[in-house]
Amino acid sequence: AIQRFFRVHAGFLTAEDPEALTGALQSTEQELLHKLAEREAAAAADDPLERLLQDHGVRGIAWRAAQLPTDQHRDKVAEWLDMLLESVKRPES
């Protein structure tokens, strides 16, 4: 099953060549990342908030804000994110 998933021959994963394994893993990783990007793009097209989160990297900003040294710094970023997110109107369900 593992060989089918990575599309390699039967003895491949027991080979001693780490570069060959790395190549197989990288191509699979790229394929999975591409599928994820397509799925996220489709979701973002329907939802303005999701589009904003992707376009402005809001999730990454929030994660980095959590790493800031003081509450004052984190609060400042949280205020900015709140203003940004309040500007988005969600679609009527």
C-alpha positions as CSV (number, residue, x, y, z in Angstrom):
1,A,0.0,0.0,0.0
2,I,2.8,2.4,0.8
3,Q,4.5,1.7,-2.6
4,R,1.2,2.4,-4.4
5,F,0.7,5.7,-2.4
6,F,4.2,6.9,-3.3
7,R,4.0,5.4,-6.8
8,V,7.4,3.6,-6.4
9,H,8.5,0.0,-7.1
10,A,8.3,-2.7,-4.4
11,G,11.9,-2.4,-3.0
12,F,12.1,1.3,-3.2
13,L,11.4,2.1,0.5
14,T,14.0,-0.3,1.7
15,A,16.7,1.2,-0.5
16,E,19.8,2.8,1.0
17,D,19.7,5.9,-1.2
18,P,18.2,8.7,1.0
19,E,18.1,11.1,-2.0
20,A,15.8,8.7,-3.9
21,L,13.5,8.6,-0.9
22,T,13.6,12.3,-0.5
23,G,12.7,12.8,-4.1
24,A,9.7,10.5,-3.8
25,L,8.5,12.2,-0.6
26,Q,9.0,15.7,-2.1
27,S,6.9,14.9,-5.2
28,T,4.1,13.5,-3.0
29,E,4.3,16.5,-0.7
30,Q,4.0,18.9,-3.6
31,E,1.0,17.0,-5.0
32,L,-0.7,17.1,-1.6
33,L,0.1,20.8,-1.1
34,H,-1.3,21.5,-4.6
35,K,-4.5,19.6,-3.8
36,L,-4.8,21.5,-0.5
37,A,-4.3,24.9,-2.2
38,E,-7.0,24.0,-4.7
39,R,-9.4,23.0,-2.0
40,E,-8.7,26.2,0.0
41,A,-9.0,28.4,-3.1
42,A,-12.5,26.8,-3.8
43,A,-13.5,27.5,-0.2
44,A,-12.2,31.0,-0.3
45,A,-14.1,31.8,-3.5
46,D,-17.4,31.2,-1.6
47,D,-16.5,32.9,1.7
48,P,-15.2,36.5,2.0
49,L,-13.8,35.8,5.4
50,E,-11.9,32.8,4.3
51,R,-10.5,34.8,1.3
52,L,-9.4,37.6,3.7
53,L,-7.7,35.0,6.0
54,Q,-5.8,33.6,3.0
55,D,-5.0,36.9,1.2
56,H,-3.6,38.7,4.3
57,G,-2.1,35.7,6.0
58,V,-4.2,36.3,9.1
59,R,-3.6,32.8,10.5
60,G,0.2,33.3,10.3
61,I,-0.1,36.8,11.8
62,A,-2.1,35.4,14.7
63,W,0.4,32.6,15.3
64,R,3.3,35.0,15.2
65,A,1.5,37.4,17.6
66,A,1.3,34.6,20.1
67,Q,5.1,34.5,20.1
68,L,5.4,38.2,21.0
69,P,7.2,39.0,24.3
70,T,4.5,41.1,26.1
71,D,0.8,41.3,26.5
72,Q,0.9,44.8,25.2
73,H,2.4,43.7,21.9
74,R,-0.1,40.8,21.6
75,D,-3.0,43.2,22.4
76,K,-2.0,45.6,19.7
77,V,-1.9,42.9,17.0
78,A,-5.2,41.5,18.3
79,E,-6.8,44.9,18.0
80,W,-5.6,45.2,14.4
81,L,-6.8,41.8,13.5
82,D,-10.2,42.5,15.1
83,M,-10.6,45.7,12.9
84,L,-9.6,43.7,9.8
85,L,-12.0,40.9,10.5
86,E,-14.9,43.2,11.4
87,S,-14.6,44.8,7.9
88,V,-15.7,41.5,6.3
89,K,-19.3,40.7,5.8
90,R,-20.1,37.0,6.0
91,P,-22.5,35.6,3.4
92,E,-26.1,35.0,4.5
93,S,-26.7,31.4,5.3
